[in-house]
């Protein structure tokens, strides 16, 4: 018996001794990774970014509603510009700063340390930076002044807000650096790049297209910087829809189009087409109507009254193309390039061609992207109400209206063009005024308490933290 007790004691002490030597292992979760490959962070950022752009969730993306492409049925607070109840600005901050910018920043850090091939390293870092530029541009064009120079520092929980124009000019400089750094003859991310499959030449076109976009956005705030950016980017931007920056979803969960997830899989019936949008297209005889919408209960096409309750069964809804589980998300498109060039030409910038030729190309590219034909585009552009030479108004009204239509399902861009060009004229929700339509998002509510000093300074600098405050580029 004594021998058994002694042997048991020795065994116990051996176990205790062993534990003492490796106590830190108790803090490690064997089912969780302790390090992440840089390419995984890049891929994750792309996916989070695409989901944010595409989702119709009222918690983060209500741009289709603000642009009056869609309207709501039972719950219609967001169509009446309630940003506070669901803290929509906070959702935007969280996704873009935490889930996109931070992942891209971490990827760049790891790439710099882990990748030995100089050209591959240069390509990967430049492409990640281009994606960051895009994300920052959305933040600036949603809020105005935002954290930039002190953002993404985990040790600084109260970053200052930088001036929006200063940020945009810095973003253009970053794009110039990235374009110069990219090496088309070398590899980049390969299959980890879910937009272009690692095609560096396509990323050069993407960067030039984004620079063109940033230039046209600030044209009324800094014409000289805008002109230089636009003219230098024009030739290198997308030249056909084959260049489109598209994120492809799959037909089965969990990698499905967020529109399908929110509208079909969920079984919810929250949205119908807004009368603002479909009525304008019907008035112009637009051939994209059956490509954009389903038929209504009467066999035609109609939209619900914007900003109030609507019967889901009565009105047209997003088409089956749009709600397919594998429908892609567009980051940038050839169609928008042509509208930007049309405006640039109308302003007298050297982008080759005329405002009319680029306008026609933008309309045609949009019609064909959605499944229309060259013939239907020719017929549409011959309509005196559509033809650039005879359509009503200045170039701002002509281009603004057609860009708004072409930006269907890309609510943020449609909202931005409406803010910049002031066309088309939108509808006013019952009981509100035209001045109530948001020109920006207010800052997230937590910023007031957690970063109060910087929040106060930013709100003061832009003219007040209100939806009616014009952004720095919205001059007219």
C-alpha positions as CSV (number, residue, x, y, z in Angstrom):
1,X,0.0,0.0,0.0
2,X,2.8,2.4,0.9
3,X,4.4,1.7,-2.5
4,X,1.2,2.6,-4.3
5,X,0.8,5.8,-2.3
6,X,4.4,6.9,-3.0
7,X,4.1,6.1,-6.7
8,X,0.8,8.0,-7.0
9,X,2.4,11.0,-5.3
10,X,5.4,10.9,-7.6
11,X,3.0,10.8,-10.6
12,X,1.0,13.8,-9.3
13,X,4.2,15.9,-8.6
14,X,5.4,15.1,-12.1
15,X,2.1,16.4,-13.6
16,X,2.3,19.5,-11.5
17,X,5.9,20.1,-12.4
18,X,5.1,19.7,-16.1
19,X,2.2,22.2,-15.8
20,X,4.5,24.7,-14.1
21,X,6.9,24.5,-17.0
22,X,4.2,25.3,-19.6
23,X,1.5,27.4,-18.0
24,X,1.4,29.9,-20.9
25,X,0.0,27.2,-23.1
26,X,-3.2,27.5,-21.1
27,X,-3.8,30.9,-22.7
28,X,-3.7,29.5,-26.3
29,X,-6.9,28.5,-28.0
30,X,-5.8,25.5,-30.1
31,X,-8.8,26.1,-32.5
32,X,-7.9,29.7,-33.3
33,X,-5.1,30.9,-35.5
34,X,-2.3,32.9,-33.8
35,X,-1.1,34.4,-37.0
36,X,-2.8,35.4,-40.3
37,X,-1.4,35.4,-43.8
38,X,-1.3,38.9,-45.4
39,X,-3.3,37.6,-48.4
40,X,-6.1,36.4,-46.1
41,X,-6.4,39.9,-44.6
42,X,-6.5,41.4,-48.0
43,X,-9.2,39.0,-49.2
44,X,-11.2,39.6,-46.1
45,X,-11.1,43.3,-46.6
46,X,-12.3,43.0,-50.2
47,X,-15.2,40.8,-49.0
48,X,-16.2,43.1,-46.2
49,X,-16.0,46.1,-48.6
50,X,-18.1,44.4,-51.3
51,X,-20.7,43.4,-48.7
52,X,-20.9,47.0,-47.4
53,X,-21.4,48.4,-50.9
54,X,-23.9,45.8,-51.9
55,X,-26.0,45.2,-48.8
56,X,-29.5,46.7,-48.5
57,X,-29.4,46.4,-44.7
58,X,-30.9,49.5,-43.2
59,X,-28.4,49.3,-40.4
60,X,-25.5,50.4,-42.7
61,X,-26.5,51.1,-46.3
62,X,-29.5,53.2,-47.1
63,X,-28.1,54.9,-50.1
64,X,-30.6,53.3,-52.5
65,X,-33.3,54.9,-50.4
66,X,-31.7,58.3,-50.2
67,X,-31.1,58.3,-54.0
68,X,-34.8,57.4,-54.3
69,X,-34.2,54.3,-56.3
70,X,-36.1,52.2,-53.8
71,X,-38.6,53.0,-51.1
72,X,-39.9,51.1,-48.1
73,X,-43.1,49.3,-47.3
74,X,-44.1,48.8,-43.7
75,X,-41.2,50.4,-41.9
76,X,-40.2,53.6,-43.6
77,X,-38.1,55.6,-41.1
78,X,-35.0,55.5,-43.3
79,X,-36.9,56.8,-46.3
80,X,-37.6,59.8,-44.1
81,X,-34.0,60.1,-43.4
82,X,-33.8,58.8,-39.8
83,X,-30.1,58.1,-39.4
84,X,-30.1,57.9,-35.6
85,X,-32.5,55.1,-34.5
86,X,-30.3,52.4,-36.1
87,X,-27.0,54.4,-35.7
88,X,-26.4,54.1,-39.4
89,X,-23.4,56.4,-39.4
90,X,-21.8,54.3,-36.7
91,X,-22.3,51.2,-38.8
92,X,-20.5,52.9,-41.7
93,X,-17.6,53.9,-39.4
94,X,-17.2,50.4,-38.0
95,X,-17.2,48.5,-41.3
96,X,-15.0,50.9,-43.2
97,X,-12.5,51.6,-40.4
98,X,-12.4,48.3,-38.6
99,X,-13.3,45.7,-41.2
100,X,-11.8,47.3,-44.4
101,X,-9.1,49.9,-43.6
102,X,-7.6,48.1,-40.6
103,X,-7.4,44.8,-42.4
104,X,-5.7,46.4,-45.4
105,X,-3.3,48.2,-43.1
106,X,-2.4,45.0,-41.3
107,X,-2.0,43.2,-44.7
108,X,0.5,45.9,-45.8
109,X,2.5,45.6,-42.7
110,X,2.7,41.8,-43.0
111,X,3.5,42.0,-46.7
112,X,6.4,44.3,-46.0
113,X,7.9,41.8,-43.6
114,X,7.0,38.5,-45.2
115,X,7.3,38.9,-49.0
116,X,10.8,38.6,-50.3
117,X,10.3,39.1,-54.1
118,X,10.6,42.9,-54.5
119,X,8.2,43.3,-57.5
120,X,5.5,41.1,-55.9
121,X,5.8,43.0,-52.6
122,X,5.5,46.3,-54.5
123,X,2.4,45.1,-56.3
124,X,0.7,43.7,-53.2
125,X,1.3,46.8,-51.1
126,X,0.2,49.2,-53.9
127,X,-3.1,47.3,-54.6
128,X,-3.9,47.2,-50.9
129,X,-3.2,50.9,-50.7
130,X,-5.5,51.6,-53.7
131,X,-8.3,49.8,-51.9
132,X,-7.6,52.0,-48.8
133,X,-7.9,55.1,-51.0
134,X,-11.3,53.9,-52.2
135,X,-12.5,53.3,-48.6
136,X,-11.3,56.7,-47.4
137,X,-13.0,58.4,-50.3
138,X,-16.3,57.0,-49.3
139,X,-15.9,58.1,-45.7
140,X,-14.9,61.6,-46.8
141,X,-17.8,61.9,-49.3
142,X,-20.3,60.6,-46.7
143,X,-19.2,62.7,-43.7
144,X,-16.8,65.4,-44.7
145,X,-13.9,65.7,-42.3
146,X,-12.9,62.3,-40.9
147,X,-10.0,60.7,-39.1
148,X,-7.2,60.1,-41.5
149,X,-3.7,61.0,-40.5
150,X,-4.2,59.6,-37.0
151,X,-6.6,56.8,-38.0
152,X,-5.8,53.1,-37.6
153,X,-3.4,53.7,-34.7
154,X,-4.6,51.3,-31.9
155,X,-2.8,53.4,-29.3
156,X,-4.7,56.5,-30.3
157,X,-8.3,56.1,-29.4
158,X,-9.1,59.8,-30.0
159,X,-7.8,60.6,-33.5
160,X,-8.2,64.0,-34.9
161,X,-10.4,64.7,-37.9
162,X,-8.6,65.9,-41.0
163,X,-10.0,68.4,-43.6
164,X,-11.9,66.6,-46.4
165,X,-10.3,68.4,-49.3
166,X,-6.8,67.9,-47.8
167,X,-7.6,64.2,-47.4
168,X,-8.8,63.9,-51.0
169,X,-5.7,65.6,-52.4
170,X,-3.5,63.3,-50.3
171,X,-5.5,60.3,-51.7
172,X,-4.8,61.5,-55.3
173,X,-1.1,61.7,-54.4
174,X,-1.2,58.1,-53.0
175,X,-2.8,56.9,-56.2
176,X,0.0,58.5,-58.3
177,X,2.5,56.7,-56.1
178,X,0.7,53.4,-56.4
179,X,0.3,53.6,-60.2
180,X,4.1,54.2,-60.5
181,X,4.8,51.3,-58.1
182,X,2.8,48.7,-59.9
183,X,4.7,46.2,-62.0
184,X,2.4,44.6,-64.7
185,X,5.0,41.9,-65.4
186,X,5.1,40.6,-61.9
187,X,2.6,38.6,-59.8
188,X,0.5,40.1,-57.0
189,X,-2.3,38.3,-55.0
190,X,-3.3,35.7,-57.5
191,X,-6.6,34.0,-56.5
192,X,-6.7,35.8,-53.2
193,X,-7.7,38.9,-55.2
194,X,-11.4,38.5,-55.6
195,X,-11.8,41.4,-58.0
196,X,-9.2,40.9,-60.7
197,X,-7.5,37.6,-59.8
198,X,-4.2,39.4,-59.3
199,X,-4.1,41.1,-62.7
200,X,-1.8,44.1,-62.1
201,X,-2.6,45.8,-65.4
202,X,-6.3,45.8,-64.4
203,X,-5.4,47.4,-61.1
204,X,-3.5,50.2,-62.9
205,X,-6.7,50.9,-64.8
206,X,-8.7,50.8,-61.5
207,X,-6.3,53.3,-59.9
208,X,-6.6,55.7,-62.8
209,X,-10.4,55.3,-62.8
210,X,-10.5,56.1,-59.1
211,X,-8.2,59.1,-59.6
212,X,-10.6,60.3,-62.4
213,X,-13.5,59.9,-59.9
214,X,-11.8,61.8,-57.1
215,X,-10.8,64.6,-59.5
216,X,-14.4,65.1,-60.8
217,X,-15.7,65.0,-57.3
218,X,-13.6,67.9,-56.1
219,X,-13.8,69.9,-59.4
220,X,-15.8,72.8,-57.8
221,X,-13.6,72.9,-54.7
222,X,-10.2,72.8,-56.3
223,X,-10.4,73.1,-60.1
224,X,-6.6,73.1,-60.7
225,X,-6.0,69.9,-58.7
226,X,-9.1,68.3,-60.3
227,X,-8.0,69.2,-63.9
228,X,-4.6,67.7,-63.4
229,X,-6.0,64.5,-61.9
230,X,-8.7,64.1,-64.5
231,X,-6.5,64.8,-67.5
232,X,-3.6,62.6,-66.3
233,X,-6.0,59.7,-65.4
234,X,-8.2,59.8,-68.5
235,X,-6.2,57.8,-70.9
236,X,-5.4,55.1,-68.4
237,X,-8.9,54.6,-67.0
238,X,-11.4,51.9,-68.0
239,X,-11.8,51.7,-71.8
240,X,-14.7,49.1,-71.9
241,X,-17.0,47.2,-69.5
242,X,-14.5,44.4,-69.6
243,X,-12.5,46.5,-67.2
244,X,-15.3,46.8,-64.7
245,X,-14.1,46.2,-61.1
246,X,-16.7,43.5,-60.1
247,X,-16.8,41.3,-57.0
248,X,-18.4,38.0,-57.9
249,X,-20.6,36.2,-55.4
250,X,-21.5,32.6,-55.6
251,X,-24.9,30.8,-55.9
252,X,-24.8,29.1,-52.5
253,X,-24.4,30.3,-48.9
254,X,-22.4,31.7,-47.2
255,X,-20.9,33.6,-50.2
256,X,-24.1,34.9,-51.7
257,X,-25.0,38.4,-52.9
258,X,-26.2,40.4,-49.8
259,X,-29.2,41.6,-51.8
260,X,-30.4,38.0,-52.2
261,X,-29.6,37.3,-48.5
262,X,-31.6,40.3,-47.3
263,X,-34.5,40.2,-49.8
264,X,-34.9,36.6,-50.8
265,X,-33.4,34.2,-48.3
266,X,-34.8,36.3,-45.4
267,X,-38.3,36.2,-46.9
268,X,-38.7,39.9,-46.0
269,X,-40.8,42.3,-48.0
270,X,-39.3,45.6,-47.1
271,X,-38.7,47.3,-50.4
272,X,-40.4,48.3,-53.7
273,X,-39.1,50.6,-56.5
274,X,-39.6,54.3,-55.7
275,X,-42.0,56.2,-57.9
276,X,-39.3,58.9,-58.3
277,X,-37.1,56.5,-60.2
278,X,-39.5,54.5,-62.3
279,X,-41.6,57.5,-63.3
280,X,-38.6,59.3,-64.7
281,X,-37.5,56.2,-66.6
282,X,-41.0,55.7,-68.0
283,X,-41.2,59.4,-69.1
284,X,-38.0,58.9,-71.1
285,X,-39.0,55.5,-72.5
286,X,-35.9,53.9,-71.0
287,X,-35.2,50.4,-72.3
288,X,-33.7,49.4,-68.9
289,X,-37.1,49.4,-67.2
290,X,-37.7,45.6,-67.6
291,X,-34.0,44.9,-66.8
292,X,-34.2,46.9,-63.5
293,X,-37.6,46.0,-62.2
294,X,-40.3,43.3,-62.0
295,X,-43.8,44.0,-63.3
296,X,-46.3,45.4,-60.8
297,X,-49.7,43.8,-59.9
298,X,-51.3,45.3,-62.9
299,X,-48.8,44.0,-65.4
300,X,-47.0,47.3,-65.9
301,X,-44.3,49.1,-64.0
302,X,-44.9,51.4,-61.0
303,X,-43.3,52.6,-57.9
304,X,-44.4,53.2,-54.3
305,X,-44.7,56.7,-53.0
306,X,-41.4,57.7,-51.7
307,X,-41.1,58.2,-47.9
308,X,-44.3,56.6,-46.8
309,X,-45.8,53.1,-46.4
310,X,-46.5,51.1,-49.5
311,X,-48.1,47.8,-50.4
312,X,-45.4,45.3,-51.3
313,X,-47.7,43.3,-53.6
314,X,-48.8,46.3,-55.6
315,X,-45.6,47.8,-57.0
316,X,-42.6,46.8,-59.0
317,X,-39.6,45.4,-57.2
318,X,-35.9,44.8,-58.0
319,X,-35.5,42.4,-60.9
320,X,-34.5,38.8,-60.7
321,X,-31.1,39.7,-62.1
322,X,-30.5,42.0,-59.2
323,X,-31.8,39.5,-56.5
324,X,-29.9,36.5,-57.9
325,X,-27.6,34.9,-55.3
326,X,-24.6,35.3,-57.5
327,X,-25.2,38.9,-58.8
328,X,-22.0,40.8,-58.7
329,X,-21.1,44.0,-56.8
330,X,-19.5,46.8,-58.8
331,X,-16.8,48.9,-57.3
332,X,-16.1,51.0,-60.4
333,X,-17.5,50.7,-64.0
334,X,-16.8,51.8,-67.5
335,X,-20.2,53.5,-67.7
336,X,-19.3,55.9,-64.9
337,X,-15.9,56.7,-66.5
338,X,-17.8,57.9,-69.6
339,X,-20.1,60.1,-67.6
340,X,-17.1,61.6,-65.7
341,X,-15.4,62.3,-69.0
342,X,-18.6,63.8,-70.4
343,X,-18.6,66.3,-67.6
344,X,-14.9,66.9,-67.9
345,X,-15.3,67.7,-71.6
346,X,-18.2,70.0,-70.9
347,X,-16.0,71.9,-68.5
348,X,-13.3,72.2,-71.2
349,X,-10.8,69.7,-69.9
350,X,-8.7,67.6,-72.3
351,X,-10.0,64.1,-72.1
352,X,-10.5,63.4,-75.8
353,X,-13.8,63.4,-77.5
354,X,-16.8,65.6,-76.7
355,X,-19.3,65.7,-73.9
356,X,-21.9,64.3,-76.3
357,X,-19.8,61.3,-77.4
358,X,-18.8,60.4,-73.8
359,X,-22.4,60.8,-72.7
360,X,-23.6,58.5,-75.4
361,X,-21.0,55.9,-74.5
362,X,-22.0,56.1,-70.8
363,X,-25.6,55.5,-71.5
364,X,-24.9,52.7,-74.0
365,X,-22.5,50.9,-71.7
366,X,-25.1,51.0,-68.9
367,X,-27.8,49.6,-71.1
368,X,-25.6,46.8,-72.4
369,X,-24.3,45.9,-68.9
370,X,-27.9,45.2,-67.8
371,X,-28.6,43.1,-70.8
372,X,-29.9,45.6,-73.4
373,X,-28.7,46.0,-77.0
374,X,-26.8,48.5,-79.1
375,X,-30.0,49.0,-81.1
376,X,-32.1,49.8,-78.0
377,X,-29.4,52.3,-76.9
378,X,-29.4,54.0,-80.3
379,X,-33.2,54.3,-80.2
380,X,-33.1,55.7,-76.6
381,X,-30.4,58.2,-77.4
382,X,-32.4,59.4,-80.4
383,X,-35.2,60.5,-78.1
384,X,-35.2,64.3,-78.0
385,X,-35.6,64.2,-74.2
386,X,-32.5,62.0,-73.9
387,X,-30.3,63.2,-76.8
388,X,-27.5,65.3,-75.5
389,X,-28.1,68.1,-78.1
390,X,-31.8,68.4,-77.4
391,X,-32.4,67.2,-73.8
392,X,-33.5,69.8,-71.3
393,X,-31.1,71.9,-69.3
394,X,-27.4,72.4,-68.8
395,X,-24.8,69.6,-69.0
396,X,-25.3,69.2,-65.2
397,X,-29.0,68.3,-65.7
398,X,-28.3,66.1,-68.8
399,X,-25.4,64.2,-67.3
400,X,-26.8,64.2,-63.8
401,X,-30.1,62.6,-64.8
402,X,-28.5,59.9,-67.0
403,X,-25.8,59.1,-64.5
404,X,-28.4,58.8,-61.7
405,X,-30.3,56.3,-63.8
406,X,-27.1,54.4,-64.8
407,X,-26.1,54.2,-61.2
408,X,-29.1,52.0,-60.3
409,X,-28.2,49.7,-57.4
410,X,-25.2,51.8,-56.7
411,X,-27.0,54.2,-54.4
412,X,-23.9,55.9,-53.0
413,X,-22.7,57.0,-56.4
414,X,-26.3,58.1,-57.4
415,X,-26.6,60.1,-54.2
416,X,-23.1,61.7,-54.7
417,X,-23.9,62.7,-58.3
418,X,-27.3,64.2,-57.2
419,X,-25.4,66.2,-54.5
420,X,-22.7,67.4,-57.0
421,X,-24.9,68.2,-60.0
422,X,-28.2,69.0,-58.3
423,X,-30.1,66.8,-60.7
424,X,-32.5,65.2,-61.1
425,X,-35.1,66.8,-58.9
426,X,-36.1,64.3,-56.2
427,X,-39.5,63.8,-54.5
428,X,-40.2,65.2,-51.1
429,X,-41.5,62.7,-48.5
430,X,-44.9,63.8,-47.0
431,X,-44.5,66.3,-44.2
432,X,-40.8,67.1,-45.1
433,X,-39.1,69.7,-47.3
434,X,-36.5,69.4,-50.0
435,X,-34.0,70.8,-47.6
436,X,-34.5,67.7,-45.4
437,X,-32.9,65.4,-48.0
438,X,-29.4,64.5,-46.5
439,X,-26.4,66.1,-48.0
440,X,-24.1,64.1,-45.6
441,X,-24.3,61.7,-42.7
442,X,-24.0,63.0,-39.2
443,X,-21.1,61.7,-37.2
444,X,-21.6,58.5,-35.2
445,X,-23.2,59.2,-31.8
446,X,-20.4,57.5,-29.8
447,X,-17.9,60.0,-31.2
448,X,-19.5,62.8,-29.1
449,X,-18.7,61.0,-25.9
450,X,-15.6,59.0,-26.7
451,X,-13.8,61.5,-28.9
452,X,-15.6,64.6,-27.9
453,X,-12.9,67.2,-28.4
454,X,-12.0,66.0,-31.9
455,X,-15.7,65.6,-32.7
456,X,-16.5,69.2,-31.6
457,X,-13.6,70.6,-33.7
458,X,-14.7,68.6,-36.8
459,X,-18.3,69.6,-36.5
460,X,-17.3,73.3,-36.2
461,X,-14.9,73.1,-39.1
462,X,-17.5,71.8,-41.5
463,X,-20.2,74.2,-40.4
464,X,-22.2,72.0,-38.0
465,X,-22.8,68.3,-37.7
466,X,-26.1,68.3,-39.6
467,X,-27.4,66.4,-42.6
468,X,-28.1,69.8,-44.2
469,X,-24.4,70.8,-44.1
470,X,-22.9,70.8,-47.6
471,X,-19.6,69.0,-48.0
472,X,-16.6,70.9,-49.2
473,X,-17.1,69.9,-52.8
474,X,-20.8,70.7,-52.9
475,X,-20.5,74.4,-53.9
476,X,-23.7,75.0,-55.8
